[in-house]
């Protein structure tokens, strides 16, 4: 017997968070749009209004984010010890739910914990979350988040290499239509990539 929740239980918890996440995001979007004003005019003027609009959205607080992150902790732990078939199911369940929109924020949250000396399981959770996100809506932002996670792990004196390789085996081998390379390949060869050589390696010297 185990006290750990099953995948079905975790999926139900994510489903229960759909409405709170949707309402919170809609409120944030309305607050941002109201503060930003008409989206016309010179680019410099539009950019100048960004901070005030972002602050207005942020003033609504974190909403159900903490609850989502608590579920992600458990989902990523399950993902890290599952085989490729179950990991594919986990990705499918997460991507059906509103919570998947918060995976990029979760990656940043994990990176901050690691940088502050977080335990090794946080490295596993972060790379598992990157695998679940499957390069998200913009693979360039996803790659930068993976880089931040890598640097935070090294700052905490943790070696990301074996975790990258292990999670790669559980990742999607099919290419995301919005990305040039399958997530499995990106994770497996991350330290040999051009992005790593130009943006990550110089920060490790």
C-alpha positions, 0 to 999 in steps of 0.5 A, a space after each residue: 500500500 502507498 499513500 502516494 496519489 495515483 495518476 487518476 487522482 492527480 488528473 482529477 485534482 488538475 480537472 478541479 483546478 480548470 475553472 479557478 485557473 480560467 477565471 484567474 487568467 481571464 481576470 488578469 487579462 482584463 486587468 492588463 488590457 484595462 491598464 494597457 489601453 488601446 494597442 495602437 501607436 508607436 512601439 516605444 509608447 506601447 512598451 512604456 505602458 507594459 510595466 504598469 499593465 503587468 503590475 495591474 495584472 500581478 495585483 490580482 495575486 497568484 490565484 490557484 498557482 500554489 495548488 497547481 504547483 503542489 500537484 505538479 510536484 507529485 506529477 513530476 515525481 511520478 513522471 521521473 520514475 515511470 516508463 515511456 508509455 506512462 509518461 506519454 499518458 501523463 503528458 496527455 492528461 496535463 495538456 488537456 487541463 488549464 494547468 498546462 499553461 502554468 508549466 513555464 512558471 513552474 519551471 522558473 519556480 523550480 530553478 529558483 529553488 535549485 539556485 537557493 540550494 534545493 535538494 536533488 529531487 528538484 532537479 528531477 522535477 524541473 527536467 520532468 516538467 520540461 519534458 511534460 511541457 514538450 516545448 510548450 507554445 514557444 520552443 525558444 522560451 522553453 529552451 531558455 527555461 531549460 538553460 536557467 534550470 541547468 545553470 541553477 542546478 550547477 550553482 547548487 553543485 548538482 550534475 544535470 547530465 544524468 537526469 537529462 539523459 534519463 528523462 530524455 528516454 521518457 520524453 516525446 520522440 515525435 516533433 512538436 509542430 511548433 519546434 524543429 527538434 523532438 523533445 527527446 532529442 533536445 534533452 539527450 543532446 542539450 549539452 552538445 547543442 549550439 544554444 548550450 555552447 553559446 549561451 550556457 557554457 560561457 556562464 559556467 567558466 
